[in-house]
Amino acid sequence: MKLYGSCNCKAVQFTVIDPVDATACHCGQCRKQSGNYWASSDAPVGAYEITGNVQWYEASALAKRGFCPICGSFLFWKRHDEDKMSFSLGAIDGGTGQKVEQHIFTEDKGDYYDLPAPMPQKEGS
């Protein structure tokens, strides 16, 4: 499966082949950057083709976040010690063919929403 995605202003566009592991992250960083929990999927770094100027923010000693420097869309999350990268499911142009399989960092979730049941939930990643 090949998915096509872009930021809000279309300055950054990407394709990703055969993504897996659709996840909803409830950590404080994802909630602050996306405005809610962040739904993403991931694939090996080599499965991406990205055009445009992605700006990277060193979110922690463990990972960085990629966004469009023009419209600010939060598009990617990459752990430094892994050869895979996550992308925002909300950035996909059209259907994703994905379903969220798990919720992570559930201990940090906002108090303004409930977690769906019986979805697997775990604290941390």
C-alpha positions in Angstrom: 0.0 0.0 0.0 1.3 3.5 -0.9 -0.1 6.5 0.9 0.2 10.2 -0.1 0.3 13.0 2.4 0.9 16.7 2.8 0.9 19.6 5.2 -2.0 22.0 5.3 -0.4 24.4 2.7 1.0 21.6 0.5 4.6 22.9 0.8 5.6 19.6 2.2 4.4 16.4 0.5 5.3 12.8 1.1 4.6 9.2 0.1 5.0 6.3 2.4 5.0 2.6 1.4 3.4 -0.2 3.6 2.9 1.7 6.9 2.1 -0.4 10.0 1.3 0.1 13.7 -1.4 2.8 13.8 -1.2 4.3 17.2 -2.8 7.1 19.2 -0.3 8.9 21.4 -1.6 10.8 24.5 1.7 12.2 25.7 1.8 15.8 26.7 4.1 16.7 23.7 1.8 15.2 21.1 -1.3 16.8 22.7 0.4 20.2 22.8 1.7 20.0 19.2 -1.4 18.5 17.6 -4.1 20.0 19.8 -5.3 16.5 20.9 -3.9 13.0 20.9 -1.8 12.3 17.9 -2.9 9.4 15.5 0.1 8.1 13.6 1.4 5.1 11.7 5.0 4.3 10.9 7.3 2.8 8.3 11.0 2.3 7.8 12.8 5.6 6.9 13.6 4.1 3.4 9.9 3.7 2.7 9.4 7.5 2.6 9.8 10.0 -0.2 9.5 13.6 1.1 9.5 16.8 -0.9 9.6 20.3 0.6 11.5 21.7 3.5 10.7 19.8 6.6 11.8 21.6 9.8 12.9 19.4 12.7 12.4 20.2 16.4 14.5 18.2 18.9 11.6 17.4 21.2 13.8 15.4 23.6 17.0 13.5 23.9 15.2 10.6 22.4 13.3 12.0 19.4 12.6 14.8 17.0 9.4 16.1 15.4 9.1 17.2 11.8 6.8 20.0 10.7 6.2 22.4 7.9 7.9 25.7 8.5 5.3 27.6 6.6 1.9 26.4 7.9 3.2 24.6 11.1 1.6 21.2 10.4 3.1 18.5 12.6 3.9 15.7 10.2 6.6 13.3 11.5 8.1 11.8 14.7 11.5 10.1 14.6 13.2 8.3 17.5 17.0 8.9 17.2 17.9 5.2 17.8 15.4 3.6 15.3 15.3 3.2 11.6 11.6 3.9 11.4 9.6 7.1 11.4 6.0 7.9 12.3 3.7 10.1 10.3 0.5 11.9 11.0 -2.5 9.9 9.8 -4.4 13.2 9.6 -1.9 14.4 7.0 -2.9 11.7 4.5 -4.7 12.9 1.5 -7.7 10.6 1.2 -8.3 7.3 3.0 -5.5 5.6 5.0 -6.6 2.0 5.2 -5.4 2.1 8.8 -7.2 1.6 12.1 -5.7 2.7 15.5 -4.5 -0.5 17.1 -3.3 0.8 20.5 -3.2 3.9 22.7 0.1 4.9 24.3 1.0 7.3 27.1 -2.5 6.9 28.4 -1.4 8.2 31.8 -1.0 11.7 30.2 -4.3 11.8 28.4 -6.4 15.0 28.6 -9.2 15.1 31.1 -11.6 16.4 28.4 -12.0 13.0 26.6 -12.4 9.3 27.4 -10.4 6.5 25.9 -12.3 4.1 23.8 -12.8 0.5 25.1 -11.7 -2.2 24.5 -8.7 -0.7 22.7 -5.3 -1.9 24.0 -4.0 0.9 26.3 -0.6 1.2 27.9 1.4 3.7 29.9 4.6 4.8 28.1 5.6 3.7 24.6 
